[in-house]
Amino acid sequence: MINSRGFAVLALAAAASTMVIAAPAQAQARAGDQARYAWVKGCAKRDYTVPCGPWTLTLSSGKDLVLKDAVVHPKTAGGKVDKEASAPIAISGNGAHVAYFRKSDGRLVTRDLAKGTVKPLPGDAARLPKGIGMADIDLALSNDGGKLFVDYFDADSTRKSVVANLRNGALTRIPGAEVLQGFSPSGEYVLTSRTTEDNTTEFAVYDASGSEVESRVVPQVVSNNAPIALNDDAKTVAVLITGPNETDRARLRTYDLTEDTVSDAVKLSYAPKREYPARLSWVSGDGLTLWTFRTDAEGNPIAAVRRNVNPDTGAAVKQDSFSLRKNAWTWWLPGD
């Protein structure tokens, strides 16, 4: 199943020549250091590459933090190790927490990067259900790392997804046919989507108790574009719309799930020369965070950029940018 929230499934074949490879850091980030992205190295195998080496976090300081205890090659539902795939991983939007499978016992765990502490998910959420392999799930942390969404991809879509509250141990169940689109900024709500029998797209919003607080079949201008983001009012969805030409500037619209209304489009201020939107999220207040990636002339991702976006004016101010690892097989950004 394609992960509609991100673009990290792309295999990287090239990167910027200015990339500096830092020596691995200890298993704990220093105060204030955040994860920029997670990656696994690619190694040649005949005429293609496979993931190899450990999961590694590149930090805002430029150092690398090696996750020696994180599973790289996922186990299938039958217990076999797939050495041509990578196990799932997730980084919180603030870059302070990461979730992954632990090598020693196969449990899902979260790591606090500043403290260096690792804790399994509460209750039965730490272990995979029977018939589900490690690659048959999708993970997403809330912005502050306090909640983890575990989306199971079973054949008949009946297995309910789990939202694990990592602070109080509560587990919330979400209908299995729903595909996670993202948390609201506070983590109090999650936005999901599903395809109806009429081949339309329905969005739904669930609260911390697992109750559906809003749902609606959305117009095509919303369902056919990405990335999208849910605000803390549990009804406002931001959606980014890109034009057919590489030089077209992205436009931002907001959709009100309650009123079923779409706002006028606002052009973003950044020039998109070989730069493509990847993920979008609301932040406290009315601002948005936009991640984009840049490519070389052959279309290979070489860098990532984070911007703060004003949804009223379209002003997109760059907050961070960095080159991507040259030989990475796959990589994930905060919020993916």
C-alpha positions as CSV (number, residue, x, y, z in Angstrom):
1,M,0.0,0.0,0.0
2,I,1.3,3.4,-0.9
3,N,1.9,5.8,2.0
4,S,-0.1,8.8,1.0
5,R,1.4,11.0,3.8
6,G,5.0,11.1,2.5
7,F,7.5,10.4,-0.2
8,A,10.1,8.5,1.7
9,V,9.6,5.3,-0.2
10,L,11.7,6.8,-3.0
11,A,15.1,5.1,-3.4
12,L,17.9,7.6,-3.7
13,A,20.4,7.3,-6.5
14,A,22.2,10.6,-6.2
15,A,22.7,13.5,-3.7
16,A,24.3,16.9,-3.5
17,S,28.0,17.0,-3.8
18,T,28.2,19.2,-0.7
19,M,26.9,16.5,1.6
20,V,29.1,16.2,4.7
21,I,29.0,12.8,6.3
22,A,29.5,13.2,10.1
23,A,30.8,10.7,12.5
24,P,28.1,8.7,14.3
25,A,27.0,10.3,17.6
26,Q,26.2,8.4,20.8
27,A,22.8,6.9,21.3
28,Q,21.4,10.0,22.8
29,A,21.0,13.5,21.2
30,R,22.4,16.5,23.0
31,A,19.9,19.0,24.4
32,G,18.0,20.9,21.7
33,D,19.2,18.6,18.9
34,Q,16.4,17.2,16.7
35,A,16.1,14.6,14.0
36,R,16.1,16.0,10.5
37,Y,15.5,12.7,8.8
38,A,16.0,9.0,9.2
39,W,17.8,6.9,6.5
40,V,19.2,3.4,5.7
41,K,22.2,2.9,3.4
42,G,21.8,1.2,0.1
43,C,24.1,-1.6,-1.0
44,A,24.5,-3.0,-4.5
45,K,23.2,-6.5,-5.2
46,R,23.7,-7.5,-8.8
47,D,21.8,-4.9,-10.8
48,Y,19.8,-3.3,-8.0
49,T,20.3,-2.0,-4.4
50,V,19.0,-3.3,-1.1
51,P,18.9,-1.7,2.4
52,C,21.9,-2.4,4.5
53,G,23.5,-1.1,7.7
54,P,21.6,0.4,10.6
55,W,18.8,2.9,10.7
56,T,20.4,6.3,11.3
57,L,19.1,9.7,12.2
58,T,20.8,12.8,10.9
59,L,20.4,15.5,13.5
60,S,20.0,19.3,13.3
61,S,23.6,19.6,14.6
62,G,24.8,17.7,11.5
63,K,25.8,14.6,13.5
64,D,24.5,11.2,12.9
65,L,22.7,9.1,15.6
66,V,22.8,5.4,14.9
67,L,19.8,3.4,16.1
68,K,21.7,0.1,16.7
69,D,18.6,-1.5,18.3
70,A,16.2,-0.8,15.4
71,V,15.1,-3.5,13.0
72,V,16.2,-2.8,9.4
73,H,15.0,-5.9,7.5
74,P,11.4,-6.6,8.4
75,K,10.0,-10.0,9.3
76,T,7.1,-11.3,7.3
77,A,3.9,-12.7,8.9
78,G,5.5,-16.1,8.5
79,G,8.6,-15.1,10.4
80,K,11.0,-14.9,7.4
81,V,13.4,-11.9,7.1
82,D,12.9,-9.8,3.9
83,K,16.4,-8.5,3.2
84,E,15.2,-6.5,0.2
85,A,12.9,-4.2,2.2
86,S,13.1,-1.9,5.2
87,A,11.1,-2.0,8.4
88,P,8.9,1.0,9.2
89,I,10.1,3.9,11.2
90,A,8.5,7.2,12.2
91,I,9.8,10.6,13.5
92,S,7.6,13.0,15.5
93,G,6.9,16.3,13.9
94,N,9.1,18.1,16.4
95,G,12.0,15.8,15.7
96,A,12.4,14.7,19.3
97,H,11.0,11.1,19.2
98,V,11.3,8.1,16.9
99,A,9.3,4.9,16.7
100,Y,10.5,1.6,15.3
101,F,10.7,-2.2,15.9
102,R,13.3,-3.3,18.5
103,K,15.7,-6.0,17.4
104,S,15.9,-7.8,20.7
105,D,12.2,-8.7,21.0
106,G,10.4,-7.5,17.9
107,R,8.4,-5.0,19.9
108,L,7.3,-1.6,18.7
109,V,9.1,1.0,20.8
110,T,9.6,4.8,21.0
111,R,12.8,6.5,21.8
112,D,13.2,9.9,23.4
113,L,16.2,11.3,21.6
114,A,17.2,13.8,24.3
115,K,16.9,11.4,27.2
116,G,18.0,8.3,25.3
117,T,15.2,6.3,26.8
118,V,13.4,3.5,24.9
119,K,9.9,2.3,25.9
120,P,7.7,-0.3,24.3
121,L,4.1,0.7,23.3
122,P,1.5,0.0,26.0
123,G,-0.4,-3.3,26.1
124,D,-0.9,-5.4,23.1
125,A,0.0,-2.5,20.7
126,A,3.7,-3.4,21.2
127,R,3.4,-6.7,19.3
128,L,2.1,-7.4,15.9
129,P,-1.2,-9.3,15.5
130,K,-1.1,-12.8,14.1
131,G,-0.9,-12.7,10.3
132,I,0.6,-9.2,10.1
133,G,4.2,-8.7,9.1
134,M,6.4,-5.8,10.0
135,A,6.1,-4.3,6.6
136,D,2.3,-4.6,6.7
137,I,1.9,-1.5,8.9
138,D,2.3,2.2,8.7
139,L,3.5,4.3,11.7
140,A,2.9,8.0,12.5
141,L,3.8,10.0,15.6
142,S,2.0,13.1,16.7
143,N,3.9,16.3,16.6
144,D,5.0,16.2,20.2
145,G,5.7,12.4,20.1
146,G,3.0,11.7,22.7
147,K,0.8,9.5,20.5
148,L,1.6,6.8,17.9
149,F,-0.8,5.7,15.2
150,V,-0.4,2.1,14.0
151,D,-2.2,1.3,10.8
152,Y,-2.5,-2.4,9.9
153,F,-2.7,-3.5,6.2
154,D,-4.6,-6.8,6.5
155,A,-6.1,-8.3,3.4
156,D,-9.8,-7.5,4.2
157,S,-9.1,-4.2,6.1
158,T,-11.0,-5.4,9.1
159,R,-8.1,-5.1,11.6
160,K,-8.7,-1.9,13.6
161,S,-5.9,0.6,13.7
162,V,-4.5,1.6,17.1
163,V,-3.7,5.1,18.5
164,A,-1.4,4.5,21.5
165,N,-1.2,7.3,24.1
166,L,2.5,7.0,25.2
167,R,1.9,9.1,28.3
168,N,-1.0,7.4,30.0
169,G,-1.0,4.0,28.2
170,A,-4.5,4.4,26.7
171,L,-5.2,2.6,23.4
172,T,-7.8,3.9,21.0
173,R,-9.1,1.8,18.1
174,I,-10.0,3.2,14.7
175,P,-11.9,1.3,12.0
176,G,-9.6,-0.7,9.8
177,A,-10.8,0.5,6.5
178,E,-9.6,4.0,7.3
179,V,-6.2,5.1,6.1
180,L,-4.3,7.6,8.3
181,Q,-3.7,11.0,6.8
182,G,-2.3,12.7,9.9
183,F,-2.7,14.1,13.4
184,S,-3.9,17.5,14.3
185,P,-1.2,19.7,15.9
186,S,-2.1,18.8,19.5
187,G,-2.5,15.1,18.7
188,E,-6.1,15.2,20.0
189,Y,-7.6,14.4,16.6
190,V,-6.6,12.2,13.6
191,L,-7.7,12.6,10.0
192,T,-8.4,9.4,8.0
193,S,-9.7,8.7,4.5
194,R,-11.4,5.8,2.8
195,T,-12.7,5.0,-0.7
196,T,-16.5,4.5,-0.9
197,E,-18.4,2.0,-2.9
198,D,-19.1,4.9,-5.4
199,N,-15.4,5.4,-5.8
200,T,-15.4,8.7,-4.0
201,T,-13.2,9.7,-1.1
202,E,-14.6,10.2,2.4
203,F,-12.6,12.0,5.1
204,A,-13.3,11.2,8.8
205,V,-12.0,12.8,12.0
206,Y,-11.7,10.8,15.3
207,D,-11.1,12.2,18.8
208,A,-8.9,10.7,21.6
209,S,-11.7,8.3,22.6
210,G,-12.0,6.9,19.1
211,S,-15.3,8.6,18.4
212,E,-16.0,9.9,14.9
213,V,-16.6,13.7,15.3
214,E,-16.8,14.5,11.6
215,S,-17.0,12.8,8.3
216,R,-17.9,13.7,4.7
217,V,-17.3,12.7,1.1
218,V,-15.0,15.5,-0.1
219,P,-14.8,17.3,-3.4
220,Q,-12.2,16.2,-6.0
221,V,-10.1,19.3,-5.5
222,V,-9.4,18.0,-2.0
223,S,-9.2,14.2,-2.6
224,N,-7.1,14.5,-5.7
225,N,-4.4,16.7,-4.3
226,A,-1.7,16.3,-1.6
227,P,-0.3,16.9,0.9
228,I,-3.1,17.7,3.3
229,A,-3.3,18.6,7.0
230,L,-5.9,18.7,9.8
231,N,-6.1,21.7,12.2
232,D,-7.0,21.5,15.9
233,D,-10.6,22.6,15.3
234,A,-11.2,19.1,13.9
235,K,-12.8,20.4,10.7
236,T,-10.3,22.6,8.8
237,V,-8.2,20.7,6.2
238,A,-5.4,22.5,4.4
239,V,-4.5,21.0,0.9
240,L,-1.7,21.9,-1.4
241,I,-2.4,22.0,-5.2
242,T,0.4,21.9,-7.7
243,G,0.2,22.9,-11.4
244,P,1.0,20.7,-14.4
245,N,4.3,22.6,-15.1
246,E,7.5,22.4,-13.1
247,T,7.6,26.2,-12.8
248,D,4.0,26.5,-11.5
249,R,3.8,27.8,-8.0
250,A,1.9,25.7,-5.5
251,R,-1.5,27.0,-4.3
252,L,-3.0,26.5,-0.9
253,R,-6.7,25.9,-0.2
254,T,-8.5,25.1,3.0
255,Y,-11.6,22.9,3.2
256,D,-14.2,23.0,5.9
257,L,-15.5,19.5,6.6
258,T,-18.5,20.8,8.6
259,E,-19.7,23.3,6.0
260,D,-18.4,21.4,2.9
261,T,-16.8,24.6,1.6
262,V,-13.4,25.2,-0.2
263,S,-11.6,28.5,0.2
264,D,-10.1,30.5,-2.7
265,A,-6.6,29.4,-3.7
266,V,-3.6,31.3,-2.3
267,K,-0.3,31.1,-4.2
268,L,2.8,30.2,-2.2
269,S,5.7,32.6,-2.4
270,Y,8.6,30.1,-3.0
271,A,9.8,29.4,-6.5
272,P,9.4,25.7,-7.2
273,K,12.4,25.0,-9.6
274,R,12.8,21.2,-9.2
275,E,11.2,21.5,-5.8
276,Y,8.2,19.4,-4.9
277,P,5.9,19.5,-1.8
278,A,6.1,16.4,0.4
279,R,4.1,16.9,3.6
280,L,2.1,19.6,5.3
281,S,1.1,20.2,8.9
282,W,-0.6,22.8,11.0
283,V,1.4,24.3,13.9
284,S,0.1,26.1,17.0
285,G,-1.9,29.1,15.9
286,D,-2.9,29.4,12.2
287,G,0.5,28.7,10.6
288,L,1.6,25.7,8.6
289,T,4.8,23.7,8.2
290,L,5.6,22.6,4.6
291,W,8.3,20.1,3.7
292,T,9.5,20.0,0.1
293,F,12.3,18.0,-1.6
294,R,14.6,19.1,-4.4
295,T,15.8,17.0,-7.2
296,D,18.7,17.0,-9.6
297,A,18.2,17.2,-13.4
298,E,17.4,13.4,-13.5
299,G,14.7,13.7,-10.9
300,N,16.6,12.1,-8.0
301,P,15.9,13.7,-4.6
302,I,19.0,15.5,-3.3
303,A,17.8,17.9,-0.6
304,A,14.9,18.7,1.8
305,V,13.5,22.1,2.8
306,R,11.2,23.1,5.7
307,R,9.2,26.3,5.4
308,N,6.7,28.1,7.6
309,V,3.6,29.0,5.6
310,N,1.1,31.8,6.2
311,P,-2.2,30.4,4.9
312,D,-3.7,33.9,4.4
313,T,-0.9,35.5,2.4
314,G,1.0,32.5,1.0
315,A,4.3,33.7,2.4
316,A,6.6,30.6,2.7
317,V,9.7,31.4,4.8
318,K,12.5,28.9,4.8
319,Q,13.4,27.6,8.2
320,D,15.8,24.8,7.4
321,S,17.4,23.0,4.4
322,F,19.9,20.2,4.1
323,S,21.3,17.7,1.6
324,L,20.3,14.1,1.7
325,R,22.6,11.2,2.2
326,K,24.2,10.1,-1.1
327,N,23.8,6.4,-0.8
328,A,20.5,6.2,1.2
329,W,18.1,3.5,0.1
330,T,15.2,5.2,1.8
331,W,14.6,8.2,4.1
332,W,11.8,9.6,6.3
333,L,11.2,13.2,7.4
334,P,9.7,14.4,10.8
335,G,6.0,13.7,10.7
336,D,6.3,10.9,8.2
